[in-house]
Amino acid sequence: MNLDRFSQGLPDQQEAEPVAECAGCCTEIYPGEDVYLVNGDILHADWECLYRYIDPELKTVEEVLGVEA
Ligand SMILES: [Zn+2]
C-alpha cells in the first residue's frame, strides 16, 4: 500500500492568492482562471455567474410590451 500521495499533500491551489472577486457569485477568482469582463466587472467565465450578475427578470412578452395576454 502506497501512502506517498498523502504525505505529499494536495497541489497548492489553496495557497494561491485570489486576484479578484466574481461580481456574479461573489467568490474568489484565482490566477489562471478564465473570466468575463462585463461593464468593467470581472466574472468567472461561467454562464451561472453571468446570469447571476445580470439577474434578468423573467416575464411574459405581453407583460413586457404592456399588452393583454
Ligand atoms: Zn463566479
N, CA, C, O and the ligand as a Tripos MOL2 file, in Angstrom:
@<TRIPOS>MOLECULE
protein
  277   275    70     0     0
PROTEIN
NO_CHARGES

@<TRIPOS>ATOM
      1 N           0.8460   -1.2090    0.0000 N.3       1 MET1
      2 CA          0.0000    0.0000    0.0000 C.3       1 MET1
      3 C           0.8840    1.2620    0.0000 C.2       1 MET1
      4 O           1.8040    1.3950    0.8060 O.2       1 MET1
      5 N           0.5900    2.1340   -0.8820 N.am      2 ASN2
      6 CA          1.4420    3.3190   -1.0650 C.3       2 ASN2
      7 C           0.7440    4.5640   -0.5200 C.2       2 ASN2
      8 O          -0.2950    4.9790   -1.0340 O.2       2 ASN2
      9 N           1.3170    5.1480    0.5130 N.am      3 LEU3
     10 CA          0.7210    6.3430    1.1200 C.3       3 LEU3
     11 C           1.4290    7.6310    0.6830 C.2       3 LEU3
     12 O           1.1880    8.7060    1.2330 O.2       3 LEU3
     13 N           2.2900    7.5010   -0.2980 N.am      4 ASP4
     14 CA          3.1030    8.6600   -0.6820 C.3       4 ASP4
     15 C           2.2680    9.8800   -1.0380 C.2       4 ASP4
     16 O           2.6230   11.0060   -0.6900 O.2       4 ASP4
     17 N           1.1580    9.6550   -1.7320 N.am      5 ARG5
     18 CA          0.4150   10.8240   -2.1990 C.3       5 ARG5
     19 C          -0.1920   11.6120   -1.0400 C.2       5 ARG5
     20 O          -0.5080   12.7930   -1.1830 O.2       5 ARG5
     21 N          -0.3560   10.9410    0.1230 N.am      6 PHE6
     22 CA         -0.8790   11.6710    1.2690 C.3       6 PHE6
     23 C           0.2030   12.5410    1.9030 C.2       6 PHE6
     24 O          -0.0580   13.6570    2.3490 O.2       6 PHE6
     25 N           1.4290   12.0040    1.9320 N.am      7 SER7
     26 CA          2.4940   12.7860    2.5550 C.3       7 SER7
     27 C           2.8800   13.9860    1.6990 C.2       7 SER7
     28 O           3.3880   14.9850    2.2090 O.2       7 SER7
     29 N           2.6340   13.8810    0.3900 N.am      8 GLN8
     30 CA          2.9910   14.9960   -0.4800 C.3       8 GLN8
     31 C           1.9620   16.1280   -0.4040 C.2       8 GLN8
     32 O           2.2430   17.2670   -0.7760 O.2       8 GLN8
     33 N           0.7770   15.7940    0.0810 N.am      9 GLY9
     34 CA         -0.2540   16.8190    0.1700 C.3       9 GLY9
     35 C          -0.8730   17.1020   -1.1880 C.2       9 GLY9
     36 O          -0.4830   16.5280   -2.2050 O.2       9 GLY9
     37 N          -1.8260   17.9840   -1.1800 N.am     10 LEU10
     38 CA         -2.5230   18.3330   -2.4050 C.3      10 LEU10
     39 C          -1.7350   19.3880   -3.1720 C.2      10 LEU10
     40 O          -0.8930   20.0770   -2.5970 O.2      10 LEU10
     41 N          -2.0020   19.5130   -4.4500 N.am     11 PRO11
     42 CA         -1.3970   20.6340   -5.1860 C.3      11 PRO11
     43 C          -1.7390   21.9420   -4.4880 C.2      11 PRO11
     44 O          -2.8190   22.0760   -3.9130 O.2      11 PRO11
     45 N          -0.8420   22.8910   -4.5320 N.am     12 ASP12
     46 CA         -1.0120   24.0780   -3.6910 C.3      12 ASP12
     47 C          -1.9790   25.1020   -4.2770 C.2      12 ASP12
     48 O          -1.7270   26.3070   -4.2430 O.2      12 ASP12
     49 N          -3.0790   24.6050   -4.8100 N.am     13 GLN13
     50 CA         -4.0930   25.5140   -5.3450 C.3      13 GLN13
     51 C          -4.7000   26.3710   -4.2390 C.2      13 GLN13
     52 O          -5.0110   27.5430   -4.4520 O.2      13 GLN13
     53 N          -4.8680   25.7740   -3.0430 N.am     14 GLN14
     54 CA         -5.4790   26.5420   -1.9510 C.3      14 GLN14
     55 C          -4.5660   27.6610   -1.4770 C.2      14 GLN14
     56 O          -5.0170   28.6350   -0.8750 O.2      14 GLN14
     57 N          -3.2840   27.5110   -1.7540 N.am     15 GLU15
     58 CA         -2.3430   28.5060   -1.2660 C.3      15 GLU15
     59 C          -2.2440   29.6970   -2.2100 C.2      15 GLU15
     60 O          -1.6630   30.7250   -1.8620 O.2      15 GLU15
     61 N          -2.8120   29.5560   -3.4020 N.am     16 ALA16
     62 CA         -2.7630   30.6770   -4.3330 C.3      16 ALA16
     63 C          -3.6140   31.8210   -3.7990 C.2      16 ALA16
     64 O          -4.6930   31.6050   -3.2470 O.2      16 ALA16
     65 N          -3.1190   33.0220   -3.9670 N.am     17 GLU17
     66 CA         -3.8530   34.1920   -3.5220 C.3      17 GLU17
     67 C          -4.9030   34.5530   -4.5630 C.2      17 GLU17
     68 O          -4.5900   34.6290   -5.7510 O.2      17 GLU17
     69 N          -6.1450   34.7780   -4.1380 N.am     18 PRO18
     70 CA         -7.1470   35.2320   -5.0950 C.3      18 PRO18
     71 C          -6.7570   36.6000   -5.6450 C.2      18 PRO18
     72 O          -6.2140   37.4440   -4.9310 O.2      18 PRO18
     73 N          -7.0430   36.7980   -6.9120 N.am     19 VAL19
     74 CA         -6.6600   38.0630   -7.5420 C.3      19 VAL19
     75 C          -7.8620   38.9770   -7.7600 C.2      19 VAL19
     76 O          -7.7030   40.1600   -8.0640 O.2      19 VAL19
     77 N          -9.0630   38.4240   -7.6040 N.am     20 ALA20
     78 CA        -10.2630   39.2210   -7.8320 C.3      20 ALA20
     79 C         -11.4460   38.5170   -7.1890 C.2      20 ALA20
     80 O         -11.3370   37.3880   -6.7110 O.2      20 ALA20
     81 N         -12.5790   39.2110   -7.1890 N.am     21 GLU21
     82 CA        -13.8080   38.5980   -6.7030 C.3      21 GLU21
     83 C         -14.8360   38.6370   -7.8110 C.2      21 GLU21
     84 O         -15.0090   39.6540   -8.4820 O.2      21 GLU21
     85 N         -15.5180   37.5140   -7.9980 N.am     22 CYS22
     86 CA        -16.5200   37.4220   -9.0580 C.3      22 CYS22
     87 C         -17.7230   38.2880   -8.7020 C.2      22 CYS22
     88 O         -18.2730   38.1770   -7.6060 O.2      22 CYS22
     89 N         -18.1270   39.1450   -9.6270 N.am     23 ALA23
     90 CA        -19.2750   40.0180   -9.3820 C.3      23 ALA23
     91 C         -20.5900   39.2570   -9.5260 C.2      23 ALA23
     92 O         -21.6550   39.8000   -9.2330 O.2      23 ALA23
     93 N         -20.5230   38.0100   -9.9720 N.am     24 GLY24
     94 CA        -21.7320   37.2060  -10.1040 C.3      24 GLY24
     95 C         -21.9960   36.3780   -8.8630 C.2      24 GLY24
     96 O         -23.0360   36.5310   -8.2230 O.2      24 GLY24
     97 N         -21.0630   35.4990   -8.5140 N.am     25 CYS25
     98 CA        -21.2850   34.5970   -7.3810 C.3      25 CYS25
     99 C         -20.5710   35.0660   -6.1220 C.2      25 CYS25
    100 O         -20.6970   34.4320   -5.0750 O.2      25 CYS25
    101 N         -19.8240   36.1630   -6.2030 N.am     26 CYS26
    102 CA        -19.1670   36.7720   -5.0470 C.3      26 CYS26
    103 C         -18.1410   35.8500   -4.3820 C.2      26 CYS26
    104 O         -17.8950   35.9630   -3.1810 O.2      26 CYS26
    105 N         -17.5480   34.9490   -5.1480 N.am     27 THR27
    106 CA        -16.4450   34.1630   -4.5990 C.3      27 THR27
    107 C         -15.1640   34.5680   -5.3080 C.2      27 THR27
    108 O         -15.1710   35.3370   -6.2690 O.2      27 THR27
    109 N         -14.0610   34.0240   -4.7980 N.am     28 GLU28
    110 CA        -12.7670   34.4910   -5.2530 C.3      28 GLU28
    111 C         -12.3940   33.9190   -6.6220 C.2      28 GLU28
    112 O         -12.8240   32.8320   -7.0090 O.2      28 GLU28
    113 N         -11.5960   34.6780   -7.3190 N.am     29 ILE29
    114 CA        -11.0710   34.2750   -8.6170 C.3      29 ILE29
    115 C          -9.5620   34.1490   -8.4730 C.2      29 ILE29
    116 O          -8.8910   35.0570   -7.9820 O.2      29 ILE29
    117 N          -9.0420   33.0120   -8.9090 N.am     30 TYR30
    118 CA         -7.6250   32.7170   -8.7220 C.3      30 TYR30
    119 C          -6.8640   32.8830  -10.0350 C.2      30 TYR30
    120 O          -7.4450   32.8580  -11.1200 O.2      30 TYR30
    121 N          -5.5560   33.0520   -9.9080 N.am     31 PRO31
    122 CA         -4.7410   33.1850  -11.1230 C.3      31 PRO31
    123 C          -4.9280   31.9840  -12.0380 C.2      31 PRO31
    124 O          -5.0360   30.8480  -11.5770 O.2      31 PRO31
    125 N          -4.9640   32.2460  -13.3220 N.am     32 GLY32
    126 CA         -5.0930   31.1730  -14.3100 C.3      32 GLY32
    127 C          -6.5180   30.8750  -14.7010 C.2      32 GLY32
    128 O          -6.7530   30.1250  -15.6480 O.2      32 GLY32
    129 N          -7.4960   31.4560  -13.9780 N.am     33 GLU33
    130 CA         -8.8900   31.2090  -14.3330 C.3      33 GLU33
    131 C          -9.3040   32.1010  -15.5060 C.2      33 GLU33
    132 O          -8.8090   33.2160  -15.6700 O.2      33 GLU33
    133 N         -10.2150   31.5820  -16.3050 N.am     34 ASP34
    134 CA        -10.8040   32.4000  -17.3650 C.3      34 ASP34
    135 C         -11.9160   33.2480  -16.7640 C.2      34 ASP34
    136 O         -12.6410   32.7930  -15.8800 O.2      34 ASP34
    137 N         -12.0470   34.4640  -17.2370 N.am     35 VAL35
    138 CA        -13.0710   35.3670  -16.7050 C.3      35 VAL35
    139 C         -13.7890   36.0770  -17.8480 C.2      35 VAL35
    140 O         -13.2860   36.1670  -18.9680 O.2      35 VAL35
    141 N         -14.9680   36.5700  -17.5330 N.am     36 TYR36
    142 CA        -15.6620   37.5110  -18.3990 C.3      36 TYR36
    143 C         -15.4690   38.9100  -17.8230 C.2      36 TYR36
    144 O         -15.4610   39.0870  -16.6050 O.2      36 TYR36
    145 N         -15.3180   39.8790  -18.6790 N.am     37 LEU37
    146 CA        -15.2790   41.2700  -18.2550 C.3      37 LEU37
    147 C         -16.5440   41.9340  -18.7750 C.2      37 LEU37
    148 O         -16.7340   42.0700  -19.9840 O.2      37 LEU37
    149 N         -17.4090   42.3480  -17.8500 N.am     38 VAL38
    150 CA        -18.7020   42.9290  -18.2160 C.3      38 VAL38
    151 C         -18.8420   44.2750  -17.5330 C.2      38 VAL38
    152 O         -18.8650   44.3520  -16.3050 O.2      38 VAL38
    153 N         -18.9340   45.3280  -18.3150 N.am     39 ASN39
    154 CA        -19.0630   46.6880  -17.7760 C.3      39 ASN39
    155 C         -17.9800   46.9790  -16.7350 C.2      39 ASN39
    156 O         -18.2310   47.6840  -15.7580 O.2      39 ASN39
    157 N         -16.8070   46.4500  -16.9380 N.am     40 GLY40
    158 CA        -15.7110   46.6980  -16.0160 C.3      40 GLY40
    159 C         -15.6910   45.7740  -14.8110 C.2      40 GLY40
    160 O         -14.7630   45.8420  -14.0050 O.2      40 GLY40
    161 N         -16.6900   44.9100  -14.6670 N.am     41 ASP41
    162 CA        -16.7020   43.9390  -13.5680 C.3      41 ASP41
    163 C         -16.1550   42.6020  -14.0630 C.2      41 ASP41
    164 O         -16.3130   42.2380  -15.2280 O.2      41 ASP41
    165 N         -15.5240   41.9000  -13.1670 N.am     42 ILE42
    166 CA        -14.9180   40.6170  -13.5140 C.3      42 ILE42
    167 C         -15.8120   39.4830  -13.0110 C.2      42 ILE42
    168 O         -16.2490   39.4730  -11.8610 O.2      42 ILE42
    169 N         -16.0670   38.5410  -13.9000 N.am     43 LEU43
    170 CA        -16.8720   37.3670  -13.5520 C.3      43 LEU43
    171 C         -16.1140   36.1160  -13.9460 C.2      43 LEU43
    172 O         -15.3040   36.1390  -14.8720 O.2      43 LEU43
    173 N         -16.3790   35.0050  -13.2320 N.am     44 HIS44
    174 CA        -15.9030   33.7270  -13.7390 C.3      44 HIS44
    175 C         -16.4830   33.5300  -15.1460 C.2      44 HIS44
    176 O         -17.5970   33.9700  -15.4320 O.2      44 HIS44
    177 N         -15.7220   32.8690  -16.0140 N.am     45 ALA45
    178 CA        -16.2220   32.5950  -17.3580 C.3      45 ALA45
    179 C         -17.1950   31.4290  -17.2780 C.2      45 ALA45
    180 O         -16.9030   30.3160  -17.7160 O.2      45 ALA45
    181 N         -18.3490   31.7130  -16.7110 N.am     46 ASP46
    182 CA        -19.3260   30.6800  -16.3900 C.3      46 ASP46
    183 C         -20.7140   31.2900  -16.5890 C.2      46 ASP46
    184 O         -20.9790   32.4100  -16.1520 O.2      46 ASP46
    185 N         -21.5940   30.5410  -17.2550 N.am     47 TRP47
    186 CA        -22.9250   31.0880  -17.5380 C.3      47 TRP47
    187 C         -23.6830   31.4170  -16.2650 C.2      47 TRP47
    188 O         -24.4310   32.3940  -16.2250 O.2      47 TRP47
    189 N         -23.4970   30.6110  -15.2160 N.am     48 GLU48
    190 CA        -24.2390   30.8710  -13.9920 C.3      48 GLU48
    191 C         -23.8200   32.1940  -13.3620 C.2      48 GLU48
    192 O         -24.6600   32.9340  -12.8510 O.2      48 GLU48
    193 N         -22.5350   32.4890  -13.3980 N.am     49 CYS49
    194 CA        -22.0630   33.7560  -12.8480 C.3      49 CYS49
    195 C         -22.5970   34.9180  -13.6760 C.2      49 CYS49
    196 O         -22.9940   35.9530  -13.1400 O.2      49 CYS49
    197 N         -22.5990   34.7300  -14.9900 N.am     50 LEU50
    198 CA        -23.0970   35.7730  -15.8820 C.3      50 LEU50
    199 C         -24.5840   36.0170  -15.6210 C.2      50 LEU50
    200 O         -25.0370   37.1610  -15.5730 O.2      50 LEU50
    201 N         -25.3210   34.9440  -15.4580 N.am     51 TYR51
    202 CA        -26.7550   35.0440  -15.2060 C.3      51 TYR51
    203 C         -27.0240   35.7480  -13.8770 C.2      51 TYR51
    204 O         -27.8910   36.6170  -13.7860 O.2      51 TYR51
    205 N         -26.2690   35.3580  -12.8490 N.am     52 ARG52
    206 CA        -26.4620   35.9740  -11.5350 C.3      52 ARG52
    207 C         -26.0660   37.4420  -11.5610 C.2      52 ARG52
    208 O         -26.6570   38.2610  -10.8560 O.2      52 ARG52
    209 N         -25.0790   37.7740  -12.3640 N.am     53 TYR53
    210 CA        -24.6540   39.1670  -12.4700 C.3      53 TYR53
    211 C         -25.7410   40.0050  -13.1340 C.2      53 TYR53
    212 O         -26.0900   41.0860  -12.6590 O.2      53 TYR53
    213 N         -26.2610   39.4930  -14.2260 N.am     54 ILE54
    214 CA        -27.2710   40.2480  -14.9840 C.3      54 ILE54
    215 C         -28.6070   40.2520  -14.2410 C.2      54 ILE54
    216 O         -29.3360   41.2430  -14.2740 O.2      54 ILE54
    217 N         -28.9250   39.1400  -13.5700 N.am     55 ASP55
    218 CA        -30.1470   38.9960  -12.7960 C.3      55 ASP55
    219 C         -31.3830   39.4280  -13.5890 C.2      55 ASP55
    220 O         -32.1220   40.3160  -13.1660 O.2      55 ASP55
    221 N         -31.5960   38.8010  -14.7260 N.am     56 PRO56
    222 CA        -32.7130   39.2380  -15.5730 C.3      56 PRO56
    223 C         -34.0640   38.8920  -14.9500 C.2      56 PRO56
    224 O         -34.2010   37.9060  -14.2260 O.2      56 PRO56
    225 N         -35.0520   39.7270  -15.2490 N.am     57 GLU57
    226 CA        -36.4130   39.4510  -14.8130 C.3      57 GLU57
    227 C         -37.0730   38.5220  -15.8240 C.2      57 GLU57
    228 O         -36.9820   38.7320  -17.0340 O.2      57 GLU57
    229 N         -37.7370   37.4960  -15.3100 N.am     58 LEU58
    230 CA        -38.4620   36.5940  -16.1910 C.3      58 LEU58
    231 C         -39.9130   37.0570  -16.2740 C.2      58 LEU58
    232 O         -40.6330   37.0650  -15.2750 O.2      58 LEU58
    233 N         -40.3250   37.4370  -17.4600 N.am     59 LYS59
    234 CA        -41.6730   37.9510  -17.6840 C.3      59 LYS59
    235 C         -42.2080   37.3390  -18.9690 C.2      59 LYS59
    236 O         -41.4630   36.7770  -19.7720 O.2      59 LYS59
    237 N         -43.5040   37.4630  -19.1400 N.am     60 THR60
    238 CA        -44.0480   37.0990  -20.4390 C.3      60 THR60
    239 C         -43.8520   38.2750  -21.3900 C.2      60 THR60
    240 O         -43.7010   39.4170  -20.9540 O.2      60 THR60
    241 N         -43.8550   37.9950  -22.6630 N.am     61 VAL61
    242 CA        -43.6660   39.0700  -23.6310 C.3      61 VAL61
    243 C         -44.8170   40.0700  -23.5580 C.2      61 VAL61
    244 O         -44.6310   41.2520  -23.8470 O.2      61 VAL61
    245 N         -46.0090   39.6010  -23.1740 N.am     62 GLU62
    246 CA        -47.1400   40.5080  -23.0620 C.3      62 GLU62
    247 C         -46.9240   41.5130  -21.9250 C.2      62 GLU62
    248 O         -47.2550   42.6910  -22.0580 O.2      62 GLU62
    249 N         -46.3650   41.0340  -20.8070 N.am     63 GLU63
    250 CA        -46.0640   41.9520  -19.7010 C.3      63 GLU63
    251 C         -45.0540   43.0110  -20.1440 C.2      63 GLU63
    252 O         -45.1890   44.1940  -19.8310 O.2      63 GLU63
    253 N         -44.0600   42.5650  -20.8630 N.am     64 VAL64
    254 CA        -43.0040   43.4860  -21.2840 C.3      64 VAL64
    255 C         -43.5410   44.5280  -22.2420 C.2      64 VAL64
    256 O         -43.1680   45.6980  -22.1680 O.2      64 VAL64
    257 N         -44.4180   44.1060  -23.1470 N.am     65 LEU65
    258 CA        -44.9370   45.0190  -24.1550 C.3      65 LEU65
    259 C         -46.1690   45.7820  -23.6660 C.2      65 LEU65
    260 O         -46.6550   46.6870  -24.3450 O.2      65 LEU65
    261 N         -46.6680   45.4150  -22.4910 N.am     66 GLY66
    262 CA        -47.8100   46.1070  -21.9310 C.3      66 GLY66
    263 C         -49.1180   45.8140  -22.6520 C.2      66 GLY66
    264 O         -50.0270   46.6440  -22.6730 O.2      66 GLY66
    265 N         -49.2040   44.6520  -23.2290 N.am     67 VAL67
    266 CA        -50.4510   44.2760  -23.9040 C.3      67 VAL67
    267 C         -51.1410   43.1670  -23.1220 C.2      67 VAL67
    268 O         -50.5120   42.4620  -22.3330 O.2      67 VAL67
    269 N         -52.4320   43.0260  -23.3500 N.am     68 GLU68
    270 CA        -53.1930   41.9780  -22.6710 C.3      68 GLU68
    271 C         -52.7730   40.6110  -23.1890 C.2      68 GLU68
    272 O         -52.5850   40.4060  -24.3890 O.2      68 GLU68
    273 N         -52.6310   39.6830  -22.2500 N.am     69 ALA69
    274 CA        -52.2750   38.3190  -22.6530 C.3      69 ALA69
    275 C         -53.4730   37.6530  -23.3310 C.2      69 ALA69
    276 O         -53.3840   36.4980  -23.7460 O.2      69 ALA69
    277 ZN        -18.4690   33.4140  -10.1830 Zn       70 ZN70
@<TRIPOS>BOND
     1     1     2 1
     2     2     3 1
     3     3     4 2
     4     3     5 am
     5     5     6 1
     6     6     7 1
     7     7     8 2
     8     7     9 am
     9     9    10 1
    10    10    11 1
    11    11    12 2
    12    11    13 am
    13    13    14 1
    14    14    15 1
    15    15    16 2
    16    15    17 am
    17    17    18 1
    18    18    19 1
    19    19    20 2
    20    19    21 am
    21    21    22 1
    22    22    23 1
    23    23    24 2
    24    23    25 am
    25    25    26 1
    26    26    27 1
    27    27    28 2
    28    27    29 am
    29    29    30 1
    30    30    31 1
    31    31    32 2
    32    31    33 am
    33    33    34 1
    34    34    35 1
    35    35    36 2
    36    35    37 am
    37    37    38 1
    38    38    39 1
    39    39    40 2
    40    39    41 am
    41    41    42 1
    42    42    43 1
    43    43    44 2
    44    43    45 am
    45    45    46 1
    46    46    47 1
    47    47    48 2
    48    47    49 am
    49    49    50 1
    50    50    51 1
    51    51    52 2
    52    51    53 am
    53    53    54 1
    54    54    55 1
    55    55    56 2
    56    55    57 am
    57    57    58 1
    58    58    59 1
    59    59    60 2
    60    59    61 am
    61    61    62 1
    62    62    63 1
    63    63    64 2
    64    63    65 am
    65    65    66 1
    66    66    67 1
    67    67    68 2
    68    67    69 am
    69    69    70 1
    70    70    71 1
    71    71    72 2
    72    71    73 am
    73    73    74 1
    74    74    75 1
    75    75    76 2
    76    75    77 am
    77    77    78 1
    78    78    79 1
    79    79    80 2
    80    79    81 am
    81    81    82 1
    82    82    83 1
    83    83    84 2
    84    83    85 am
    85    85    86 1
    86    86    87 1
    87    87    88 2
    88    87    89 am
    89    89    90 1
    90    90    91 1
    91    91    92 2
    92    91    93 am
    93    93    94 1
    94    94    95 1
    95    95    96 2
    96    95    97 am
    97    97    98 1
    98    98    99 1
    99    99   100 2
   100    99   101 am
   101   101   102 1
   102   102   103 1
   103   103   104 2
   104   103   105 am
   105   105   106 1
   106   106   107 1
   107   107   108 2
   108   107   109 am
   109   109   110 1
   110   110   111 1
   111   111   112 2
   112   111   113 am
   113   113   114 1
   114   114   115 1
   115   115   116 2
   116   115   117 am
   117   117   118 1
   118   118   119 1
   119   119   120 2
   120   119   121 am
   121   121   122 1
   122   122   123 1
   123   123   124 2
   124   123   125 am
   125   125   126 1
   126   126   127 1
   127   127   128 2
   128   127   129 am
   129   129   130 1
   130   130   131 1
   131   131   132 2
   132   131   133 am
   133   133   134 1
   134   134   135 1
   135   135   136 2
   136   135   137 am
   137   137   138 1
   138   138   139 1
   139   139   140 2
   140   139   141 am
   141   141   142 1
   142   142   143 1
   143   143   144 2
   144   143   145 am
   145   145   146 1
   146   146   147 1
   147   147   148 2
   148   147   149 am
   149   149   150 1
   150   150   151 1
   151   151   152 2
   152   151   153 am
   153   153   154 1
   154   154   155 1
   155   155   156 2
   156   155   157 am
   157   157   158 1
   158   158   159 1
   159   159   160 2
   160   159   161 am
   161   161   162 1
   162   162   163 1
   163   163   164 2
   164   163   165 am
   165   165   166 1
   166   166   167 1
   167   167   168 2
   168   167   169 am
   169   169   170 1
   170   170   171 1
   171   171   172 2
   172   171   173 am
   173   173   174 1
   174   174   175 1
   175   175   176 2
   176   175   177 am
   177   177   178 1
   178   178   179 1
   179   179   180 2
   180   179   181 am
   181   181   182 1
   182   182   183 1
   183   183   184 2
   184   183   185 am
   185   185   186 1
   186   186   187 1
   187   187   188 2
   188   187   189 am
   189   189   190 1
   190   190   191 1
   191   191   192 2
   192   191   193 am
   193   193   194 1
   194   194   195 1
   195   195   196 2
   196   195   197 am
   197   197   198 1
   198   198   199 1
   199   199   200 2
   200   199   201 am
   201   201   202 1
   202   202   203 1
   203   203   204 2
   204   203   205 am
   205   205   206 1
   206   206   207 1
   207   207   208 2
   208   207   209 am
   209   209   210 1
   210   210   211 1
   211   211   212 2
   212   211   213 am
   213   213   214 1
   214   214   215 1
   215   215   216 2
   216   215   217 am
   217   217   218 1
   218   218   219 1
   219   219   220 2
   220   219   221 am
   221   221   222 1
   222   222   223 1
   223   223   224 2
   224   223   225 am
   225   225   226 1
   226   226   227 1
   227   227   228 2
   228   227   229 am
   229   229   230 1
   230   230   231 1
   231   231   232 2
   232   231   233 am
   233   233   234 1
   234   234   235 1
   235   235   236 2
   236   235   237 am
   237   237   238 1
   238   238   239 1
   239   239   240 2
   240   239   241 am
   241   241   242 1
   242   242   243 1
   243   243   244 2
   244   243   245 am
   245   245   246 1
   246   246   247 1
   247   247   248 2
   248   247   249 am
   249   249   250 1
   250   250   251 1
   251   251   252 2
   252   251   253 am
   253   253   254 1
   254   254   255 1
   255   255   256 2
   256   255   257 am
   257   257   258 1
   258   258   259 1
   259   259   260 2
   260   259   261 am
   261   261   262 1
   262   262   263 1
   263   263   264 2
   264   263   265 am
   265   265   266 1
   266   266   267 1
   267   267   268 2
   268   267   269 am
   269   269   270 1
   270   270   271 1
   271   271   272 2
   272   271   273 am
   273   273   274 1
   274   274   275 1
   275   275   276 2
@<TRIPOS>SUBSTRUCTURE
     1 MET1         2 RESIDUE 1 A MET
     2 ASN2         6 RESIDUE 1 A ASN
     3 LEU3        10 RESIDUE 1 A LEU
     4 ASP4        14 RESIDUE 1 A ASP
     5 ARG5        18 RESIDUE 1 A ARG
     6 PHE6        22 RESIDUE 1 A PHE
     7 SER7        26 RESIDUE 1 A SER
     8 GLN8        30 RESIDUE 1 A GLN
     9 GLY9        34 RESIDUE 1 A GLY
    10 LEU10       38 RESIDUE 1 A LEU
    11 PRO11       42 RESIDUE 1 A PRO
    12 ASP12       46 RESIDUE 1 A ASP
    13 GLN13       50 RESIDUE 1 A GLN
    14 GLN14       54 RESIDUE 1 A GLN
    15 GLU15       58 RESIDUE 1 A GLU
    16 ALA16       62 RESIDUE 1 A ALA
    17 GLU17       66 RESIDUE 1 A GLU
    18 PRO18       70 RESIDUE 1 A PRO
    19 VAL19       74 RESIDUE 1 A VAL
    20 ALA20       78 RESIDUE 1 A ALA
    21 GLU21       82 RESIDUE 1 A GLU
    22 CYS22       86 RESIDUE 1 A CYS
    23 ALA23       90 RESIDUE 1 A ALA
    24 GLY24       94 RESIDUE 1 A GLY
    25 CYS25       98 RESIDUE 1 A CYS
    26 CYS26      102 RESIDUE 1 A CYS
    27 THR27      106 RESIDUE 1 A THR
    28 GLU28      110 RESIDUE 1 A GLU
    29 ILE29      114 RESIDUE 1 A ILE
    30 TYR30      118 RESIDUE 1 A TYR
    31 PRO31      122 RESIDUE 1 A PRO
    32 GLY32      126 RESIDUE 1 A GLY
    33 GLU33      130 RESIDUE 1 A GLU
    34 ASP34      134 RESIDUE 1 A ASP
    35 VAL35      138 RESIDUE 1 A VAL
    36 TYR36      142 RESIDUE 1 A TYR
    37 LEU37      146 RESIDUE 1 A LEU
    38 VAL38      150 RESIDUE 1 A VAL
    39 ASN39      154 RESIDUE 1 A ASN
    40 GLY40      158 RESIDUE 1 A GLY
    41 ASP41      162 RESIDUE 1 A ASP
    42 ILE42      166 RESIDUE 1 A ILE
    43 LEU43      170 RESIDUE 1 A LEU
    44 HIS44      174 RESIDUE 1 A HIS
    45 ALA45      178 RESIDUE 1 A ALA
    46 ASP46      182 RESIDUE 1 A ASP
    47 TRP47      186 RESIDUE 1 A TRP
    48 GLU48      190 RESIDUE 1 A GLU
    49 CYS49      194 RESIDUE 1 A CYS
    50 LEU50      198 RESIDUE 1 A LEU
    51 TYR51      202 RESIDUE 1 A TYR
    52 ARG52      206 RESIDUE 1 A ARG
    53 TYR53      210 RESIDUE 1 A TYR
    54 ILE54      214 RESIDUE 1 A ILE
    55 ASP55      218 RESIDUE 1 A ASP
    56 PRO56      222 RESIDUE 1 A PRO
    57 GLU57      226 RESIDUE 1 A GLU
    58 LEU58      230 RESIDUE 1 A LEU
    59 LYS59      234 RESIDUE 1 A LYS
    60 THR60      238 RESIDUE 1 A THR
    61 VAL61      242 RESIDUE 1 A VAL
    62 GLU62      246 RESIDUE 1 A GLU
    63 GLU63      250 RESIDUE 1 A GLU
    64 VAL64      254 RESIDUE 1 A VAL
    65 LEU65      258 RESIDUE 1 A LEU
    66 GLY66      262 RESIDUE 1 A GLY
    67 VAL67      266 RESIDUE 1 A VAL
    68 GLU68      270 RESIDUE 1 A GLU
    69 ALA69      274 RESIDUE 1 A ALA
    70 ZN70       277 GROUP 0 **** ****
